């Protein structure tokens, strides 16, 4: 009854029991088995499964029971054709483990079985994001971008061996920007940390250290430039003030000279030419 439900709700509120609001989560579907499509699907699938695990921890649901299987995520016609032409088996005989293994194999293999120009690929796509103001995050995202490039082009097998890891570190070193930071890192690798040439962990720490050093130097230089600019501005202002003062003094001197000259003329009794002429007396008429 309504009164019973109200009492139950009130008891739940008093006991602090939280009832989760479960929003439907859609599993990503597989509509293409191309390398790029499966790379995208696997990323989305990982996010989907993380959400479902978090939901099950809250709701106490069974993960396998509420999570859509990989098999059910396939486009039906695509799965039927895949099973018939690749494995020659019925759809009912395929399980998630086999599908995941096949998908991982496609993603981890070189696309179209053709190795691209790896040097050019990394040079074009791998960069430090200098717009990111947080240096730790900037360097971390640099290494994550490297992993994305490897995954998107199926290059995992190229970097699994010891020689492959060394080559991966070399690609990370040569893609560093700006050039000044790259030279600092290379110099440290040559004389201080040669082990970082084949150790991703050491290389990350070295790049991070040099990036911090360069940022501090940049800030010091910026403050010094700002201080120099202020001094130049003050000197310029003083020069302008001196010029203005000299101009005023010059005008005052000129005005003073004119006044002194006028006073001298008045004192010496000089009169204007028209005033010095005396009128002759009138001659009486003889008639």
Residue pairs with C-beta under 8 A, 6 or more apart in sequence:
12 19
20 55
20 58
20 59
22 55
22 59
25 48
25 51
25 52
25 55
26 48
27 45
27 48
27 67
27 68
27 72
27 73
28 41
28 44
28 45
28 48
28 73
29 41
29 73
29 74
29 75
30 37
30 38
30 41
30 70
30 73
30 74
30 75
30 78
31 37
31 75
31 78
32 38
32 78
33 78
33 82
33 103
33 106
35 106
35 107
35 111
35 112
35 154
36 111
36 152
38 103
38 106
38 107
39 107
39 151
39 152
41 103
42 103
42 104
42 107
45 70
45 73
48 67
49 67
52 63
52 66
52 67
53 63
55 61
55 66
56 62
56 63
56 66
69 96
70 96
70 99
70 100
70 103
71 79
71 94
71 95
71 96
71 99
74 82
74 99
79 91
79 94
80 91
83 89
83 90
83 91
83 93
83 94
86 102
87 94
106 154
107 151
107 154
108 154
108 156
108 157
109 154
109 157
110 116
110 153
110 154
110 155
110 157
110 158
111 153
111 154
115 158
116 153
118 155
118 158
118 171
119 171
119 174
121 149
121 153
122 146
122 149
122 171
122 174
122 175
123 174
123 175
125 145
125 149
126 142
126 145
126 146
126 149
126 171
126 172
126 175
127 142
127 145
127 175
127 177
128 138
128 139
128 142
128 176
128 177
128 181
128 211
129 138
129 141
129 142
130 138
130 177
130 178
132 138
132 141
135 208
135 211
135 212
135 215
136 208
138 211
139 204
139 207
139 208
139 211
140 204
142 172
142 207
143 172
143 200
143 204
146 168
146 171
146 172
149 155
150 156
150 158
150 159
150 168
158 164
158 167
159 165
159 167
159 168
162 198
165 198
165 199
165 200
166 197
166 198
168 200
169 196
169 197
169 198
169 199
169 200
169 203
170 197
172 200
172 203
172 207
173 182
173 185
173 186
173 189
173 197
173 203
174 182
176 182
176 185
176 207
180 214
181 207
181 210
181 211
181 214
184 210
184 213
184 214
185 206
185 207
185 210
188 196
188 206
188 210
189 196
189 197
189 206
193 202
193 206
195 202
196 202
196 203
196 205
196 206
197 203
